[in-house]
Amino acid sequence: AVPLFLSELAPTKICGALNISFQLFITIGILIANLVNYWASNIHPYGWRISLGLAGIPALVLCFGSFAICETPTSLIERNKVEKGRKILRKIRGVDNVDDEFNSIVNACEMARQVKQPFRKMMKPASRPPLVIAILLQVFQQFTGINAIMFYAPVLFQTVGFGNDAALLSSVITGAINVLSTFVSIYLVDKAGRKILLLEACVQMLLTQVHF
């Protein structure tokens, strides 16, 4: 829900950077989790309970913080709450004159309402290439194994001969590189474009895996 929320709120010129900021905070969270695990591993025998319990803090912040978040103007207008959508848009942009952006959202919602049977149209020959590409991008992203590496990094490092502390510290280093790489993406995404970043990342992964 968060990338969709950001895409409906962000100004066009920084939309890409804001969406990657979402990924940035995920990587920062992973890094903090690795640091907590490394610290808690030396507390016996309750270290794992402390590590697991501390995860409840950001969960509570997210839960209660969700009550303070306003609806997006697009969502409100789609549900025929037009004036409320205009009010929220003014609040978000911090100016009274939002007519151009408001009218563009209204027009987009009107056009969306005119589309009948969207799933059937999505399966038509003209729509299949972007649909297949979108699905395969996600599938191959998982096939790279990055989620397994991030989730089970300590176990993976232990299987190649690292000790317990060294495995946890290696996970911290992996998380730190993840954060730094995301900063690079934020800086370049709206300048170089998405395709260049994707191709560059693929080359990096290929060279690294061939090296090992």
ChimeraX attribute file (.defattr): number of C-alpha atoms within 10 A of each C-alpha:
attribute: neighborCount
match mode: 1-to-1
recipient: residues
	/A:1	5
	/A:2	9
	/A:3	16
	/A:4	10
	/A:5	14
	/A:6	17
	/A:7	16
	/A:8	17
	/A:9	18
	/A:10	16
	/A:11	13
	/A:12	11
	/A:13	9
	/A:14	13
	/A:15	18
	/A:16	23
	/A:17	21
	/A:18	19
	/A:19	18
	/A:20	18
	/A:21	18
	/A:22	14
	/A:23	18
	/A:24	21
	/A:25	13
	/A:26	15
	/A:27	21
	/A:28	17
	/A:29	15
	/A:30	21
	/A:31	22
	/A:32	15
	/A:33	19
	/A:34	26
	/A:35	19
	/A:36	20
	/A:37	22
	/A:38	23
	/A:39	16
	/A:40	18
	/A:41	18
	/A:42	12
	/A:43	12
	/A:44	9
	/A:45	9
	/A:46	11
	/A:47	17
	/A:48	16
	/A:49	12
	/A:50	15
	/A:51	19
	/A:52	13
	/A:53	10
	/A:54	13
	/A:55	12
	/A:56	11
	/A:57	10
	/A:58	10
	/A:59	11
	/A:60	11
	/A:61	10
	/A:62	11
	/A:63	11
	/A:64	10
	/A:65	10
	/A:66	10
	/A:67	8
	/A:68	8
	/A:69	8
	/A:70	10
	/A:71	15
	/A:72	19
	/A:73	25
	/A:74	23
	/A:75	16
	/A:76	16
	/A:77	20
	/A:78	17
	/A:79	11
	/A:80	13
	/A:81	13
	/A:82	17
	/A:83	12
	/A:84	15
	/A:85	23
	/A:86	23
	/A:87	13
	/A:88	18
	/A:89	23
	/A:90	17
	/A:91	13
	/A:92	14
	/A:93	13
	/A:94	10
	/A:95	9
	/A:96	11
	/A:97	11
	/A:98	15
	/A:99	12
	/A:100	8
	/A:101	13
	/A:102	19
	/A:103	12
	/A:104	11
	/A:105	20
	/A:106	19
	/A:107	12
	/A:108	14
	/A:109	17
	/A:110	13
	/A:111	10
	/A:112	12
	/A:113	10
	/A:114	9
	/A:115	9
	/A:116	9
	/A:117	8
	/A:118	10
	/A:119	8
	/A:120	9
	/A:121	13
	/A:122	13
	/A:123	12
	/A:124	10
	/A:125	8
	/A:126	10
	/A:127	12
	/A:128	13
	/A:129	11
	/A:130	11
	/A:131	12
	/A:132	10
	/A:133	11
	/A:134	11
	/A:135	11
	/A:136	12
	/A:137	12
	/A:138	10
	/A:139	11
	/A:140	10
	/A:141	12
	/A:142	12
	/A:143	11
	/A:144	12
	/A:145	10
	/A:146	12
	/A:147	12
	/A:148	12
	/A:149	15
	/A:150	18
	/A:151	13
	/A:152	12
	/A:153	21
	/A:154	24
	/A:155	15
	/A:156	16
	/A:157	19
	/A:158	16
	/A:159	11
	/A:160	9
	/A:161	10
	/A:162	16
	/A:163	13
	/A:164	15
	/A:165	16
	/A:166	15
	/A:167	21
	/A:168	24
	/A:169	20
	/A:170	19
	/A:171	28
	/A:172	23
	/A:173	15
	/A:174	17
	/A:175	23
	/A:176	18
	/A:177	14
	/A:178	18
	/A:179	20
	/A:180	13
	/A:181	14
	/A:182	21
	/A:183	16
	/A:184	11
	/A:185	22
	/A:186	19
	/A:187	13
	/A:188	16
	/A:189	18
	/A:190	14
	/A:191	12
	/A:192	11
	/A:193	12
	/A:194	13
	/A:195	10
	/A:196	13
	/A:197	15
	/A:198	13
	/A:199	11
	/A:200	11
	/A:201	13
	/A:202	13
	/A:203	12
	/A:204	11
	/A:205	13
	/A:206	11
	/A:207	11
	/A:208	10
	/A:209	9
	/A:210	7
	/A:211	7
	/A:212	5
